[in-house]
Amino acid sequence: MAGSRAFGRFAQTVVWLKRYDKPQMMWVKNTYGLQEQMMIDRELKLIKVRNAAGQGLRIGLQFNSNTLTFTECGAIVEDYES
């Protein structure tokens, strides 16, 4: 977005895909609300979400290079929440 305010105003959704050089073990919260540690090698950060909840959410992914697909692991949580 290079510092321009126009891009931020006109865009509906902005996502950032980050690749880790080495897979990271992180706490994620799955769709059932359960937390578990999973190995992730990609992180999808929702920078801007205009018409839905989840802005600022970080989602852990695993990339399969054989099929060129992602497997969603869940929302990354900073630390284990009991």
N, C-alpha and C positions, 0 to 999 in steps of 0.2 A: 504494500500500500504506500510505501515510500514517503510517508509524511503528509500526503495530500488528504485534506478533510473530505473532498468530494467523493473519493472512493469509499470511505467509511459511511457516508450518508446514503449513497446510492446502492450499496451492496446489501442484499438480504441476509446472506450468511458468509462468514469468513472462517475457514478452518486451517489448521496448521498441522502438517504431518511431519513427525520427527522420527528419525531412525537412530537407534542405538548401535554403536559399534559392537558391543557385547550385550547379549540379552540380560535384562535386569529382573531381579526377583522383587515384585512389588505387591502390596496389598490392594486388592480390587474388590468392589462390591458388585455382585452379579445381579441379574434381573429379579431374583427372588429375595434380594436384600441381604444375602449371606456374604460374609467376607472371607476371603481365602487368599493365600499367597500364590501368585502365578508368575511364570517366566514370560516376560513380554519383550518384543524386539522393536515395536513401533508404538508411538503415542500420538493420538489424534486429539488436538486441543481445539475446542470450540471457542474461537475468539469473539465472534459476534453471531447471535442468533436472534433475529428480529421477531419471528412469529411463533416461537416455542420456548419452553423452559430449557435451561441447560447452559446458558452462557458461562464461560469459564471452566466448564467441565473438561476433565482429561479422561480419555478412554484408552485403555490398554488393548493392543492388538498383537496377534502373532501372524507373521507373513509366511505363506507357503510358496516357495520359489518354484516348485514343480507345477502347480496349478495356477500360479499368479493370483492367489486369493488371500483375503484376510479372514482371521477368526477373531471375533470380538471376545475379549476376556471380561470386560466390565469396566465400571468407573473406577479410576485410580483414587484411593484415599491416602492421605498423607501418612497416617499411622493407624494401627489397629484400633478400632473403636469398639469397646465391649458393650 
